[in-house]
């Protein structure tokens, strides 16, 4: 069994995971754009790191 990661194509998140993800700032549902999640409300982009959304927000 081979396990070759195709790094040229962004992986889509499972729909059920995407459905529960919200922007930590304003709780708006985010949508996937390539290899990032985008919040339509505040415009923030959250990178998807190896299939795992990084939604950590730097706060004061
Ligand atoms: Zn937001």
PDB file of the backbone (N, CA, C, O) and the ligand in Angstrom, with CONECT records:
HET     ZN  A 101       1
ATOM      1  N   UNK A   1       0.845  -1.192   0.000  1.00  0.00           N
ATOM      2  CA  UNK A   1       0.000   0.000   0.000  1.00  0.00           C
ATOM      3  C   UNK A   1       0.882   1.245   0.000  1.00  0.00           C
ATOM      4  O   UNK A   1       1.741   1.410   0.866  1.00  0.00           O
ATOM      5  N   UNK A   2       0.667   2.090  -0.950  1.00  0.00           N
ATOM      6  CA  UNK A   2       1.475   3.301  -1.019  1.00  0.00           C
ATOM      7  C   UNK A   2       0.743   4.468  -0.394  1.00  0.00           C
ATOM      8  O   UNK A   2      -0.486   4.538  -0.403  1.00  0.00           O
ATOM      9  N   UNK A   3       1.513   5.361   0.138  1.00  0.00           N
ATOM     10  CA  UNK A   3       0.930   6.524   0.782  1.00  0.00           C
ATOM     11  C   UNK A   3       1.675   7.748   0.285  1.00  0.00           C
ATOM     12  O   UNK A   3       2.580   8.260   0.944  1.00  0.00           O
ATOM     13  N   UNK A   4       1.276   8.201  -0.884  1.00  0.00           N
ATOM     14  CA  UNK A   4       1.963   9.337  -1.478  1.00  0.00           C
ATOM     15  C   UNK A   4       1.084  10.570  -1.406  1.00  0.00           C
ATOM     16  O   UNK A   4      -0.031  10.586  -1.927  1.00  0.00           O
ATOM     17  N   UNK A   5       1.582  11.570  -0.774  1.00  0.00           N
ATOM     18  CA  UNK A   5       0.829  12.811  -0.648  1.00  0.00           C
ATOM     19  C   UNK A   5       1.031  13.671  -1.877  1.00  0.00           C
ATOM     20  O   UNK A   5       2.159  13.940  -2.292  1.00  0.00           O
ATOM     21  N   UNK A   6      -0.067  14.092  -2.445  1.00  0.00           N
ATOM     22  CA  UNK A   6       0.009  14.994  -3.574  1.00  0.00           C
ATOM     23  C   UNK A   6       0.035  16.424  -3.048  1.00  0.00           C
ATOM     24  O   UNK A   6      -0.989  16.959  -2.624  1.00  0.00           O
ATOM     25  N   UNK A   7       1.193  17.024  -3.080  1.00  0.00           N
ATOM     26  CA  UNK A   7       1.324  18.345  -2.468  1.00  0.00           C
ATOM     27  C   UNK A   7       0.923  19.461  -3.418  1.00  0.00           C
ATOM     28  O   UNK A   7       0.899  20.628  -3.025  1.00  0.00           O
ATOM     29  N   UNK A   8       0.609  19.123  -4.652  1.00  0.00           N
ATOM     30  CA  UNK A   8       0.271  20.167  -5.611  1.00  0.00           C
ATOM     31  C   UNK A   8      -1.206  20.549  -5.531  1.00  0.00           C
ATOM     32  O   UNK A   8      -1.590  21.647  -5.934  1.00  0.00           O
ATOM     33  N   UNK A   9      -2.025  19.651  -5.018  1.00  0.00           N
ATOM     34  CA  UNK A   9      -3.444  19.930  -4.951  1.00  0.00           C
ATOM     35  C   UNK A   9      -3.877  20.136  -3.501  1.00  0.00           C
ATOM     36  O   UNK A   9      -3.613  19.294  -2.644  1.00  0.00           O
ATOM     37  N   UNK A  10      -4.543  21.262  -3.232  1.00  0.00           N
ATOM     38  CA  UNK A  10      -5.042  21.475  -1.873  1.00  0.00           C
ATOM     39  C   UNK A  10      -6.111  20.460  -1.537  1.00  0.00           C
ATOM     40  O   UNK A  10      -6.976  20.144  -2.354  1.00  0.00           O
ATOM     41  N   UNK A  11      -6.034  19.957  -0.324  1.00  0.00           N
ATOM     42  CA  UNK A  11      -7.014  18.969   0.090  1.00  0.00           C
ATOM     43  C   UNK A  11      -8.273  19.661   0.600  1.00  0.00           C
ATOM     44  O   UNK A  11      -8.209  20.622   1.367  1.00  0.00           O
ATOM     45  N   UNK A  12      -9.385  19.164   0.168  1.00  0.00           N
ATOM     46  CA  UNK A  12     -10.647  19.707   0.651  1.00  0.00           C
ATOM     47  C   UNK A  12     -10.942  19.128   2.023  1.00  0.00           C
ATOM     48  O   UNK A  12     -10.749  17.939   2.276  1.00  0.00           O
ATOM     49  N   UNK A  13     -11.411  19.993   2.891  1.00  0.00           N
ATOM     50  CA  UNK A  13     -11.802  19.514   4.207  1.00  0.00           C
ATOM     51  C   UNK A  13     -13.114  18.754   4.089  1.00  0.00           C
ATOM     52  O   UNK A  13     -13.934  19.045   3.219  1.00  0.00           O
ATOM     53  N   UNK A  14     -13.305  17.788   4.960  1.00  0.00           N
ATOM     54  CA  UNK A  14     -14.600  17.091   4.971  1.00  0.00           C
ATOM     55  C   UNK A  14     -15.734  18.082   5.214  1.00  0.00           C
ATOM     56  O   UNK A  14     -15.612  19.008   6.016  1.00  0.00           O
ATOM     57  N   UNK A  15     -16.818  17.868   4.515  1.00  0.00           N
ATOM     58  CA  UNK A  15     -17.931  18.816   4.595  1.00  0.00           C
ATOM     59  C   UNK A  15     -18.476  18.933   6.016  1.00  0.00           C
ATOM     60  O   UNK A  15     -18.899  20.010   6.436  1.00  0.00           O
ATOM     61  N   UNK A  16     -18.463  17.828   6.748  1.00  0.00           N
ATOM     62  CA  UNK A  16     -19.011  17.895   8.102  1.00  0.00           C
ATOM     63  C   UNK A  16     -18.095  18.680   9.039  1.00  0.00           C
ATOM     64  O   UNK A  16     -18.550  19.282  10.012  1.00  0.00           O
ATOM     65  N   UNK A  17     -16.798  18.664   8.730  1.00  0.00           N
ATOM     66  CA  UNK A  17     -15.867  19.471   9.520  1.00  0.00           C
ATOM     67  C   UNK A  17     -16.016  20.942   9.167  1.00  0.00           C
ATOM     68  O   UNK A  17     -16.066  21.804  10.046  1.00  0.00           O
ATOM     69  N   UNK A  18     -16.086  21.214   7.886  1.00  0.00           N
ATOM     70  CA  UNK A  18     -16.224  22.595   7.429  1.00  0.00           C
ATOM     71  C   UNK A  18     -17.509  23.219   7.970  1.00  0.00           C
ATOM     72  O   UNK A  18     -17.566  24.419   8.236  1.00  0.00           O
ATOM     73  N   UNK A  19     -18.531  22.392   8.126  1.00  0.00           N
ATOM     74  CA  UNK A  19     -19.835  22.903   8.556  1.00  0.00           C
ATOM     75  C   UNK A  19     -19.812  23.411   9.991  1.00  0.00           C
ATOM     76  O   UNK A  19     -20.634  24.247  10.367  1.00  0.00           O
ATOM     77  N   UNK A  20     -18.875  22.912  10.797  1.00  0.00           N
ATOM     78  CA  UNK A  20     -18.865  23.323  12.203  1.00  0.00           C
ATOM     79  C   UNK A  20     -17.808  24.375  12.496  1.00  0.00           C
ATOM     80  O   UNK A  20     -17.723  24.891  13.610  1.00  0.00           O
ATOM     81  N   UNK A  21     -17.007  24.689  11.491  1.00  0.00           N
ATOM     82  CA  UNK A  21     -15.955  25.668  11.710  1.00  0.00           C
ATOM     83  C   UNK A  21     -16.501  27.083  11.553  1.00  0.00           C
ATOM     84  O   UNK A  21     -17.170  27.408  10.573  1.00  0.00           O
ATOM     85  N   UNK A  22     -16.199  27.906  12.535  1.00  0.00           N
ATOM     86  CA  UNK A  22     -16.608  29.303  12.466  1.00  0.00           C
ATOM     87  C   UNK A  22     -15.409  30.175  12.798  1.00  0.00           C
ATOM     88  O   UNK A  22     -14.460  29.737  13.449  1.00  0.00           O
ATOM     89  N   UNK A  23     -15.471  31.406  12.342  1.00  0.00           N
ATOM     90  CA  UNK A  23     -14.423  32.369  12.650  1.00  0.00           C
ATOM     91  C   UNK A  23     -14.410  32.626  14.156  1.00  0.00           C
ATOM     92  O   UNK A  23     -15.456  32.919  14.735  1.00  0.00           O
ATOM     93  N   UNK A  24     -13.247  32.523  14.799  1.00  0.00           N
ATOM     94  CA  UNK A  24     -13.191  32.746  16.253  1.00  0.00           C
ATOM     95  C   UNK A  24     -13.428  34.202  16.641  1.00  0.00           C
ATOM     96  O   UNK A  24     -13.682  34.503  17.807  1.00  0.00           O
ATOM     97  N   UNK A  25     -13.346  35.095  15.674  1.00  0.00           N
ATOM     98  CA  UNK A  25     -13.545  36.514  15.965  1.00  0.00           C
ATOM     99  C   UNK A  25     -15.024  36.868  16.023  1.00  0.00           C
ATOM    100  O   UNK A  25     -15.492  37.479  16.984  1.00  0.00           O
ATOM    101  N   UNK A  26     -15.744  36.481  14.993  1.00  0.00           N
ATOM    102  CA  UNK A  26     -17.137  36.918  14.888  1.00  0.00           C
ATOM    103  C   UNK A  26     -18.125  35.772  14.734  1.00  0.00           C
ATOM    104  O   UNK A  26     -19.320  35.989  14.536  1.00  0.00           O
ATOM    105  N   UNK A  27     -17.616  34.556  14.826  1.00  0.00           N
ATOM    106  CA  UNK A  27     -18.476  33.357  14.791  1.00  0.00           C
ATOM    107  C   UNK A  27     -19.200  33.162  13.475  1.00  0.00           C
ATOM    108  O   UNK A  27     -20.209  32.459  13.415  1.00  0.00           O
ATOM    109  N   UNK A  28     -18.692  33.780  12.419  1.00  0.00           N
ATOM    110  CA  UNK A  28     -19.298  33.592  11.116  1.00  0.00           C
ATOM    111  C   UNK A  28     -18.780  32.296  10.502  1.00  0.00           C
ATOM    112  O   UNK A  28     -17.607  31.963  10.672  1.00  0.00           O
ATOM    113  N   UNK A  29     -19.626  31.567   9.799  1.00  0.00           N
ATOM    114  CA  UNK A  29     -19.167  30.352   9.126  1.00  0.00           C
ATOM    115  C   UNK A  29     -18.103  30.685   8.085  1.00  0.00           C
ATOM    116  O   UNK A  29     -18.241  31.638   7.318  1.00  0.00           O
ATOM    117  N   UNK A  30     -17.048  29.890   8.073  1.00  0.00           N
ATOM    118  CA  UNK A  30     -15.972  30.134   7.119  1.00  0.00           C
ATOM    119  C   UNK A  30     -16.136  29.224   5.913  1.00  0.00           C
ATOM    120  O   UNK A  30     -16.820  28.202   5.970  1.00  0.00           O
ATOM    121  N   UNK A  31     -15.494  29.619   4.818  1.00  0.00           N
ATOM    122  CA  UNK A  31     -15.511  28.779   3.634  1.00  0.00           C
ATOM    123  C   UNK A  31     -14.076  28.498   3.209  1.00  0.00           C
ATOM    124  O   UNK A  31     -13.162  29.268   3.506  1.00  0.00           O
ATOM    125  N   UNK A  32     -13.895  27.392   2.515  1.00  0.00           N
ATOM    126  CA  UNK A  32     -12.548  27.023   2.103  1.00  0.00           C
ATOM    127  C   UNK A  32     -12.189  27.697   0.795  1.00  0.00           C
ATOM    128  O   UNK A  32     -12.981  27.738  -0.147  1.00  0.00           O
ATOM    129  N   UNK A  33     -10.970  28.227   0.760  1.00  0.00           N
ATOM    130  CA  UNK A  33     -10.452  28.821  -0.472  1.00  0.00           C
ATOM    131  C   UNK A  33      -9.061  28.257  -0.697  1.00  0.00           C
ATOM    132  O   UNK A  33      -8.084  28.750  -0.133  1.00  0.00           O
ATOM    133  N   UNK A  34      -8.974  27.238  -1.508  1.00  0.00           N
ATOM    134  CA  UNK A  34      -7.680  26.602  -1.734  1.00  0.00           C
ATOM    135  C   UNK A  34      -7.169  25.957  -0.460  1.00  0.00           C
ATOM    136  O   UNK A  34      -7.804  25.061   0.094  1.00  0.00           O
ATOM    137  N   UNK A  35      -6.004  26.423   0.003  1.00  0.00           N
ATOM    138  CA  UNK A  35      -5.429  25.834   1.206  1.00  0.00           C
ATOM    139  C   UNK A  35      -5.617  26.746   2.414  1.00  0.00           C
ATOM    140  O   UNK A  35      -4.790  26.766   3.326  1.00  0.00           O
ATOM    141  N   UNK A  36      -6.707  27.494   2.409  1.00  0.00           N
ATOM    142  CA  UNK A  36      -6.997  28.362   3.539  1.00  0.00           C
ATOM    143  C   UNK A  36      -8.497  28.427   3.763  1.00  0.00           C
ATOM    144  O   UNK A  36      -9.292  28.144   2.866  1.00  0.00           O
ATOM    145  N   UNK A  37      -8.867  28.810   4.987  1.00  0.00           N
ATOM    146  CA  UNK A  37     -10.260  29.088   5.279  1.00  0.00           C
ATOM    147  C   UNK A  37     -10.435  30.599   5.314  1.00  0.00           C
ATOM    148  O   UNK A  37      -9.590  31.322   5.841  1.00  0.00           O
ATOM    149  N   UNK A  38     -11.522  31.059   4.756  1.00  0.00           N
ATOM    150  CA  UNK A  38     -11.752  32.496   4.662  1.00  0.00           C
ATOM    151  C   UNK A  38     -13.049  32.840   5.379  1.00  0.00           C
ATOM    152  O   UNK A  38     -14.076  32.185   5.203  1.00  0.00           O
ATOM    153  N   UNK A  39     -12.970  33.894   6.196  1.00  0.00           N
ATOM    154  CA  UNK A  39     -14.172  34.397   6.847  1.00  0.00           C
ATOM    155  C   UNK A  39     -14.754  35.511   5.992  1.00  0.00           C
ATOM    156  O   UNK A  39     -14.084  36.516   5.753  1.00  0.00           O
ATOM    157  N   UNK A  40     -15.989  35.353   5.527  1.00  0.00           N
ATOM    158  CA  UNK A  40     -16.583  36.370   4.655  1.00  0.00           C
ATOM    159  C   UNK A  40     -16.925  37.657   5.400  1.00  0.00           C
ATOM    160  O   UNK A  40     -17.139  38.700   4.781  1.00  0.00           O
ATOM    161  N   UNK A  41     -16.976  37.582   6.714  1.00  0.00           N
ATOM    162  CA  UNK A  41     -17.390  38.758   7.473  1.00  0.00           C
ATOM    163  C   UNK A  41     -16.218  39.698   7.757  1.00  0.00           C
ATOM    164  O   UNK A  41     -16.292  40.894   7.473  1.00  0.00           O
ATOM    165  N   UNK A  42     -15.137  39.152   8.318  1.00  0.00           N
ATOM    166  CA  UNK A  42     -14.010  40.022   8.671  1.00  0.00           C
ATOM    167  C   UNK A  42     -12.853  39.883   7.684  1.00  0.00           C
ATOM    168  O   UNK A  42     -11.894  40.653   7.743  1.00  0.00           O
ATOM    169  N   UNK A  43     -12.936  38.913   6.783  1.00  0.00           N
ATOM    170  CA  UNK A  43     -11.925  38.796   5.738  1.00  0.00           C
ATOM    171  C   UNK A  43     -10.651  38.106   6.171  1.00  0.00           C
ATOM    172  O   UNK A  43      -9.692  38.036   5.401  1.00  0.00           O
ATOM    173  N   UNK A  44     -10.623  37.595   7.392  1.00  0.00           N
ATOM    174  CA  UNK A  44      -9.426  36.894   7.840  1.00  0.00           C
ATOM    175  C   UNK A  44      -9.278  35.572   7.095  1.00  0.00           C
ATOM    176  O   UNK A  44     -10.256  34.938   6.698  1.00  0.00           O
ATOM    177  N   UNK A  45      -8.012  35.181   6.921  1.00  0.00           N
ATOM    178  CA  UNK A  45      -7.713  33.893   6.299  1.00  0.00           C
ATOM    179  C   UNK A  45      -6.994  33.027   7.309  1.00  0.00           C
ATOM    180  O   UNK A  45      -6.074  33.475   7.994  1.00  0.00           O
ATOM    181  N   UNK A  46      -7.418  31.798   7.390  1.00  0.00           N
ATOM    182  CA  UNK A  46      -6.805  30.841   8.312  1.00  0.00           C
ATOM    183  C   UNK A  46      -6.185  29.716   7.501  1.00  0.00           C
ATOM    184  O   UNK A  46      -6.884  29.023   6.761  1.00  0.00           O
ATOM    185  N   UNK A  47      -4.893  29.531   7.632  1.00  0.00           N
ATOM    186  CA  UNK A  47      -4.228  28.505   6.834  1.00  0.00           C
ATOM    187  C   UNK A  47      -4.645  27.100   7.275  1.00  0.00           C
ATOM    188  O   UNK A  47      -4.889  26.838   8.453  1.00  0.00           O
ATOM    189  N   UNK A  48      -4.716  26.222   6.296  1.00  0.00           N
ATOM    190  CA  UNK A  48      -4.956  24.812   6.598  1.00  0.00           C
ATOM    191  C   UNK A  48      -3.603  24.128   6.555  1.00  0.00           C
ATOM    192  O   UNK A  48      -3.004  23.972   5.491  1.00  0.00           O
ATOM    193  N   UNK A  49      -3.133  23.726   7.712  1.00  0.00           N
ATOM    194  CA  UNK A  49      -1.803  23.171   7.846  1.00  0.00           C
ATOM    195  C   UNK A  49      -1.880  21.655   7.862  1.00  0.00           C
ATOM    196  O   UNK A  49      -2.264  21.043   8.859  1.00  0.00           O
ATOM    197  N   UNK A  50      -1.506  21.061   6.733  1.00  0.00           N
ATOM    198  CA  UNK A  50      -1.493  19.607   6.621  1.00  0.00           C
ATOM    199  C   UNK A  50      -2.869  19.011   6.923  1.00  0.00           C
ATOM    200  O   UNK A  50      -2.986  17.994   7.608  1.00  0.00           O
ATOM    201  N   UNK A  51      -3.894  19.660   6.402  1.00  0.00           N
ATOM    202  CA  UNK A  51      -5.248  19.160   6.563  1.00  0.00           C
ATOM    203  C   UNK A  51      -5.934  19.607   7.833  1.00  0.00           C
ATOM    204  O   UNK A  51      -7.104  19.297   8.061  1.00  0.00           O
ATOM    205  N   UNK A  52      -5.189  20.355   8.679  1.00  0.00           N
ATOM    206  CA  UNK A  52      -5.762  20.813   9.940  1.00  0.00           C
ATOM    207  C   UNK A  52      -5.862  22.327   9.928  1.00  0.00           C
ATOM    208  O   UNK A  52      -4.847  23.014   9.810  1.00  0.00           O
ATOM    209  N   UNK A  53      -7.073  22.858  10.049  1.00  0.00           N
ATOM    210  CA  UNK A  53      -7.226  24.310  10.032  1.00  0.00           C
ATOM    211  C   UNK A  53      -6.562  24.945  11.258  1.00  0.00           C
ATOM    212  O   UNK A  53      -6.783  24.523  12.393  1.00  0.00           O
ATOM    213  N   UNK A  54      -5.755  25.957  11.001  1.00  0.00           N
ATOM    214  CA  UNK A  54      -5.117  26.703  12.071  1.00  0.00           C
ATOM    215  C   UNK A  54      -5.908  27.982  12.301  1.00  0.00           C
ATOM    216  O   UNK A  54      -5.740  28.967  11.582  1.00  0.00           O
ATOM    217  N   UNK A  55      -6.767  27.957  13.306  1.00  0.00           N
ATOM    218  CA  UNK A  55      -7.643  29.101  13.545  1.00  0.00           C
ATOM    219  C   UNK A  55      -7.235  29.856  14.800  1.00  0.00           C
ATOM    220  O   UNK A  55      -8.056  30.495  15.458  1.00  0.00           O
ATOM    221  N   UNK A  56      -5.964  29.768  15.111  1.00  0.00           N
ATOM    222  CA  UNK A  56      -5.465  30.527  16.256  1.00  0.00           C
ATOM    223  C   UNK A  56      -5.366  31.995  15.881  1.00  0.00           C
ATOM    224  O   UNK A  56      -4.805  32.350  14.844  1.00  0.00           O
ATOM    225  N   UNK A  57      -5.910  32.831  16.726  1.00  0.00           N
ATOM    226  CA  UNK A  57      -5.879  34.263  16.475  1.00  0.00           C
ATOM    227  C   UNK A  57      -4.988  34.920  17.515  1.00  0.00           C
ATOM    228  O   UNK A  57      -5.114  34.688  18.718  1.00  0.00           O
ATOM    229  N   UNK A  58      -4.087  35.746  17.012  1.00  0.00           N
ATOM    230  CA  UNK A  58      -3.214  36.466  17.940  1.00  0.00           C
ATOM    231  C   UNK A  58      -3.994  37.629  18.552  1.00  0.00           C
ATOM    232  O   UNK A  58      -4.517  38.492  17.847  1.00  0.00           O
ATOM    233  N   UNK A  59      -4.054  37.626  19.870  1.00  0.00           N
ATOM    234  CA  UNK A  59      -4.778  38.688  20.546  1.00  0.00           C
ATOM    235  C   UNK A  59      -3.855  39.405  21.507  1.00  0.00           C
ATOM    236  O   UNK A  59      -2.831  38.871  21.932  1.00  0.00           O
ATOM    237  N   UNK A  60      -4.224  40.583  21.828  1.00  0.00           N
ATOM    238  CA  UNK A  60      -3.400  41.391  22.728  1.00  0.00           C
ATOM    239  C   UNK A  60      -3.472  40.824  24.134  1.00  0.00           C
ATOM    240  O   UNK A  60      -2.847  41.359  25.048  1.00  0.00           O
TER     241      UNK A  60
HETATM  242 ZN    ZN A 101     -14.371  36.599  10.941  1.00  0.00          ZN
END
